[in-house]
Amino acid sequence: MDMVMKLGAESSVVILSKSTCCISHSIETLIQGFGANPTVYELDKYLNGKEMDKALIELLGSKSGVPAVFIGEEFVGGSNEIMSLNVRGKLKQLLLKANAIWI
């Protein structure tokens, strides 16, 4: 869990993902659409990726640990939380607050 939290704090927007996950790609594209440049870590490319995925499953309380999104060094959640924030018009506000976007 420590490694996951450390990665989440490395940039204003961090997405933990897998290279084969289309939902992760969609979340990345959504966030980029606001003008943010998220740091993306594809867990399947790391030796300890399975361990990090297990930690994320526990953190998210779901069957899949990805995507997991950190904004402003805070864990925001998975795809459901990000989409909900977007629909309610609050995702942009979070990105602005984290200085991930400026306009």
C-alpha positions in Angstrom: 0.0 0.0 0.0 2.9 2.4 0.8 4.2 2.1 -2.8 0.7 2.9 -4.2 0.4 6.0 -2.0 4.0 7.1 -2.9 3.2 6.8 -6.6 0.0 8.7 -6.1 1.9 11.7 -4.6 4.4 12.0 -7.4 2.3 14.3 -9.7 -0.7 16.5 -9.6 -2.7 13.8 -11.4 -1.7 10.1 -11.3 -3.5 7.2 -12.9 -2.6 3.7 -11.9 -3.7 1.5 -14.8 -2.9 -1.6 -16.8 -1.9 -1.5 -20.5 -4.8 -3.7 -21.5 -7.5 -1.9 -19.5 -9.8 0.1 -21.9 -11.6 1.8 -18.9 -8.2 3.1 -17.7 -7.5 4.5 -21.2 -11.0 6.2 -21.2 -10.3 7.9 -17.8 -6.9 9.0 -19.0 -8.5 10.5 -22.2 -11.2 12.2 -20.1 -8.7 13.9 -17.9 -6.5 14.9 -20.8 -9.6 16.4 -22.4 -9.5 19.1 -19.6 -5.9 19.9 -20.6 -4.2 17.9 -17.7 -1.2 15.7 -18.4 -1.6 12.8 -16.0 1.3 10.6 -15.0 0.2 7.0 -15.9 1.7 3.9 -14.3 0.8 0.7 -16.0 1.0 -1.9 -13.2 1.4 -4.8 -15.6 4.8 -3.4 -16.6 6.2 -3.4 -13.0 7.7 -6.4 -11.2 5.6 -5.6 -8.1 2.5 -4.7 -10.2 0.4 -7.6 -8.9 1.1 -6.6 -5.3 0.1 -3.0 -6.1 -3.0 -4.2 -7.9 -4.0 -6.2 -4.8 -3.5 -3.1 -2.6 -5.7 -1.1 -5.0 -8.5 -3.8 -5.0 -8.5 -3.5 -1.2 -8.5 0.3 -1.3 -11.2 0.5 -4.0 -13.3 -2.3 -2.5 -13.9 -3.7 -6.0 -13.0 -6.7 -8.3 -10.4 -4.6 -10.2 -7.8 -2.3 -8.8 -7.5 -0.1 -11.9 -8.0 2.6 -12.8 -7.1 4.3 -9.6 -6.9 8.0 -9.7 -5.0 10.4 -7.5 -5.6 14.2 -7.9 -3.6 16.7 -5.8 -1.9 13.8 -4.0 -5.3 12.6 -2.7 -6.8 9.3 -3.7 -10.0 10.1 -5.5 -11.2 6.6 -6.5 -11.8 4.5 -9.6 -13.7 5.0 -12.8 -17.1 5.2 -11.1 -15.9 8.1 -8.8 -14.2 9.9 -11.7 -17.2 9.6 -14.0 -19.6 10.8 -11.2 -17.4 13.8 -10.5 -17.4 14.6 -14.2 -21.2 14.3 -14.6 -21.7 16.6 -11.5 -19.2 19.1 -12.9 -16.7 18.7 -10.1 -13.8 17.0 -11.9 -12.6 20.2 -13.4 -12.7 21.9 -10.0 -10.5 19.2 -8.5 -8.1 19.5 -11.4 -7.9 23.3 -11.0 -7.4 23.0 -7.2 -4.5 20.5 -7.8 -2.9 22.9 -10.3 -3.2 20.2 -13.0 -5.0 22.7 -15.3 -5.0 26.5 -15.2 -8.1 27.6 -17.1 
